Amino acid sequence: MTDTLILFRSKYGASRQYAQWLHEQIPSELAEQSSIKPQNLKAYSQIVLFGGIYAGSIAGVTFLIKHRELLAGKTLAVFAVGASPASPDVLAVLQKKLNKDLPSAHLYYGRGSYDEQQMHFLDRTMCRMLRKSLVKKDPAVLQPWEQGLLESAVRGCCSWCDPEALKPLCALLERENKTAA
């Protein structure tokens, strides 16, 4: 049995890919978040959740919040995955929201992928509507996530997943392992 549990909640595959890459790098258990029973969280000293960003929330975080009493004293990290380039402003907002309910959680970010052909109808429709509103804006005032959405539409299918994005998270887990030893 290992001390690290890697959970993922992946709608289109990027969060699963990052979780798999981390699992290959460190001794860990890997599981889809929906398959884990809350009481199983007790067995681990480190828990990492990978989840996509949808409408300003990170997929899977509500599970952690709901069972936060089981996470006391554990190293908790959340790796958010989004199609946009990392933006300090957006990450600050996500960190603030995360720490409201999970004050000890560490937040990391990796850029994911974008493929309208793979999207569910509602997601595809919302992206197209948003894109239509963005093309009317002055390009000089677009936020990084807005630029990313327009860029992905031009390319069609894009993947920006990069295992290098895991380095800061790996450093945290290694540091926490040394502290616990």
C-alpha positions in Angstrom: 0.0 0.0 0.0 1.2 3.5 -0.8 0.7 6.7 1.0 -0.4 8.7 -2.0 -3.8 8.6 -3.6 -4.2 10.2 -7.0 -7.8 11.0 -8.0 -9.1 12.3 -11.2 -12.3 13.6 -12.6 -12.0 13.9 -16.3 -14.6 14.8 -18.8 -12.5 14.8 -22.0 -9.3 13.1 -21.0 -6.7 15.8 -20.1 -7.1 15.4 -16.3 -6.8 11.7 -16.7 -3.6 12.1 -18.7 -2.0 14.3 -16.0 -3.1 11.9 -13.3 -1.6 9.0 -15.2 1.7 10.9 -15.8 2.0 11.6 -12.0 1.1 8.0 -11.2 4.0 6.9 -13.5 6.4 9.2 -11.6 5.6 8.5 -8.0 4.5 5.4 -6.0 0.8 5.9 -5.8 -2.7 4.5 -6.1 -4.7 5.9 -9.1 -8.5 6.1 -9.2 -11.3 7.9 -10.8 -12.8 10.1 -8.1 -16.3 8.7 -8.6 -15.0 5.2 -7.7 -13.6 6.1 -4.3 -15.5 5.5 -1.1 -15.0 8.4 1.3 -13.8 6.1 4.1 -10.9 5.0 1.8 -9.4 8.5 2.1 -8.3 7.7 5.6 -5.7 5.2 4.4 -3.5 7.9 2.7 -1.3 10.7 3.9 -1.3 12.5 0.5 -4.2 13.0 -1.7 -4.0 14.7 -5.1 -7.1 15.5 -7.2 -6.9 16.3 -10.9 -10.0 18.0 -12.4 -11.0 20.2 -15.2 -12.2 23.8 -14.8 -15.8 24.2 -15.7 -17.6 27.5 -15.1 -15.1 28.6 -12.5 -15.1 25.4 -10.5 -12.7 22.5 -10.5 -14.3 19.1 -11.1 -14.1 16.8 -8.1 -13.5 19.5 -5.5 -17.0 19.2 -4.1 -16.2 15.5 -3.2 -13.2 16.7 -1.1 -15.2 19.5 0.5 -18.0 17.1 1.4 -15.5 14.8 3.1 -13.0 17.4 4.4 -13.1 15.9 8.0 -11.4 12.8 6.6 -8.6 15.0 5.1 -7.4 16.6 8.3 -3.7 16.3 8.7 -3.1 15.1 5.2 -1.2 16.8 2.3 -3.9 17.8 -0.1 -3.2 19.1 -3.6 -5.6 20.0 -6.4 -4.4 20.1 -10.0 -6.7 22.2 -12.1 -6.8 21.6 -15.9 -8.0 24.1 -18.3 -7.8 25.0 -22.0 -6.5 28.5 -21.3 -2.9 29.6 -20.6 -2.2 30.0 -16.9 -3.3 33.4 -15.7 -2.2 34.7 -12.3 -5.6 36.4 -11.8 -7.6 33.3 -12.6 -5.4 31.1 -10.4 -5.7 33.6 -7.5 -9.5 33.4 -7.7 -9.4 29.6 -7.9 -7.0 29.4 -4.9 -9.2 31.7 -2.9 -12.3 29.7 -3.6 -10.5 26.4 -2.9 -9.0 27.7 0.4 -12.4 28.9 1.6 -13.5 25.3 2.1 -10.1 23.5 2.1 -7.6 25.9 3.7 -4.6 23.6 3.6 -5.1 22.6 -0.1 -2.3 23.4 -2.6 -3.4 24.5 -6.1 -1.5 23.7 -9.3 -2.5 24.2 -12.9 -1.8 22.5 -16.2 -3.1 23.4 -19.6 -5.4 20.8 -21.1 -6.9 20.3 -24.5 -9.7 21.5 -26.7 -11.6 19.4 -29.2 -15.1 20.5 -30.2 -15.7 17.1 -32.0 -15.3 15.3 -28.6 -17.5 17.8 -26.6 -21.0 17.2 -25.4 -23.6 19.2 -27.3 -24.1 21.7 -24.4 -20.4 22.4 -23.9 -19.8 22.8 -27.7 -22.8 25.2 -28.0 -21.6 27.3 -25.0 -18.1 27.5 -26.4 -19.4 28.6 -29.8 -21.7 31.2 -28.3 -18.8 32.6 -26.1 -16.5 32.6 -29.1 -19.0 34.7 -31.2 -19.1 37.3 -28.4 -15.3 37.4 -28.2 -14.6 38.0 -31.8 -16.5 41.3 -31.4 -14.0 42.5 -28.7 -10.8 44.4 -29.3 -8.0 41.8 -29.3 -5.9 44.1 -27.1 -8.3 43.7 -24.1 -8.9 40.0 -24.3 -8.0 38.0 -21.1 -5.6 35.0 -21.6 -8.5 32.5 -21.3 -10.4 34.4 -24.0 -7.4 34.4 -26.3 -6.9 30.7 -25.7 -10.5 30.0 -26.7 -10.2 32.0 -29.9 -6.9 30.3 -30.7 -8.3 26.8 -30.1 -11.2 27.5 -32.5 -8.8 28.4 -35.3 -6.8 25.2 -34.7 -9.8 23.0 -34.2 -8.3 20.2 -32.1 -5.6 21.3 -29.7 -3.7 19.6 -26.9 -1.4 21.6 -24.6 -0.9 18.8 -22.0 2.6 18.9 -20.8 4.1 16.6 -18.1 6.5 19.4 -17.2 3.5 21.1 -15.5 3.7 18.4 -12.8 7.1 19.5 -11.6 5.9 21.9 -8.8 3.4 19.3 -7.6 6.1 16.6 -7.5 8.3 18.9 -5.5 5.6 19.4 -2.9 4.9 15.7 -2.6 8.6 14.9 -2.3 9.1 17.6 0.3 6.1 16.4 2.3 7.4 12.8 2.2 10.7 13.9 3.6 9.0 15.9 6.4 6.9 12.9 7.3 9.9 10.5 7.4 
